[in-house]
Amino acid sequence: MEKCCNKTTHRTEEEKKIINNRINRIEGQLKGIKKMVNEDTYCNDILIQLSAIENSVKSLSNHILEKHLYNCVIKDLEAGNLDIVDELIDLFKKFNK
């Protein structure tokens, strides 16, 4: 897994719970698709489920991005670290591929 730097993000236990619950749901969706493949489910039905997973991952990404902007980025800007702007630009470039 690629890391951009040696920074860390402190998350509250409540935030970790929210994120982990969403990840668990996505894992469940993936297991469901695996079962569908093994049961020879019609391609269209599998594709619909894959689309649902894409939406779940995008929603989780947006949640984490929002927290990043309101917490990490603001703290860096307040501390005078303008390098965070370059980091954000790179992040948005990867995000929008």
C-alpha positions in Angstrom: 0.0 0.0 0.0 1.4 3.4 -1.0 1.9 6.0 1.7 2.4 9.6 0.8 4.4 10.5 3.8 5.1 9.7 7.4 2.0 11.5 8.7 -0.8 9.8 10.6 -4.4 10.7 11.3 -5.9 10.3 14.7 -9.5 9.1 14.5 -11.9 8.8 17.3 -13.2 5.4 18.3 -16.6 6.5 16.9 -15.1 7.5 13.6 -13.2 4.2 13.4 -16.4 2.3 14.1 -18.2 4.2 11.3 -15.5 3.5 8.8 -15.1 -0.1 9.8 -18.8 -0.7 9.6 -18.8 0.6 6.0 -15.8 -1.6 5.1 -17.5 -4.6 6.6 -20.6 -3.9 4.5 -18.4 -3.7 1.4 -16.7 -7.0 2.3 -20.1 -8.5 2.7 -21.2 -7.3 -0.8 -18.0 -8.8 -2.3 -18.7 -12.1 -0.6 -22.2 -12.0 -2.0 -20.8 -11.5 -5.5 -18.4 -14.3 -5.1 -21.3 -16.5 -4.1 -23.3 -15.3 -7.1 -20.4 -16.2 -9.5 -20.2 -19.7 -7.9 -23.9 -20.2 -8.3 -23.8 -19.1 -12.0 -26.0 -16.1 -11.4 -26.9 -14.1 -14.5 -24.2 -11.5 -15.5 -26.6 -8.6 -15.4 -27.4 -9.3 -11.7 -23.7 -9.5 -10.8 -23.0 -6.2 -12.7 -25.8 -4.5 -10.7 -24.2 -5.7 -7.5 -20.8 -4.5 -8.7 -22.2 -1.1 -9.4 -23.6 -1.1 -5.8 -20.1 -1.8 -4.5 -18.6 0.9 -6.6 -21.1 3.4 -5.1 -20.4 2.1 -1.5 -16.6 2.6 -2.1 -17.1 6.1 -3.5 -19.3 7.0 -0.6 -16.7 5.8 1.9 -14.0 7.7 -0.1 -16.0 10.9 0.0 -16.6 10.4 3.8 -12.8 10.0 4.4 -12.0 12.9 2.1 -14.4 15.2 3.9 -12.9 14.3 7.3 -9.4 14.9 5.8 -10.3 18.3 4.5 -12.0 19.4 7.7 -9.3 18.0 10.0 -5.9 17.3 8.5 -5.8 19.9 5.9 -7.1 22.7 8.1 -4.6 21.8 10.8 -1.7 21.9 8.2 -2.8 25.2 6.8 -3.2 26.7 10.3 0.3 25.5 11.0 1.6 27.3 7.9 2.3 24.1 6.0 1.4 25.1 2.4 2.8 21.8 1.0 -0.6 20.4 1.9 -2.0 22.2 -1.2 0.4 20.2 -3.5 -0.6 17.0 -1.6 -4.3 17.8 -2.2 -3.7 18.5 -5.9 -2.0 15.1 -6.3 -4.8 13.4 -4.3 -7.5 14.9 -6.5 -5.6 13.8 -9.6 -5.6 10.2 -8.4 -9.2 10.5 -7.2 -10.5 11.6 -10.6 -8.8 9.0 -12.8 
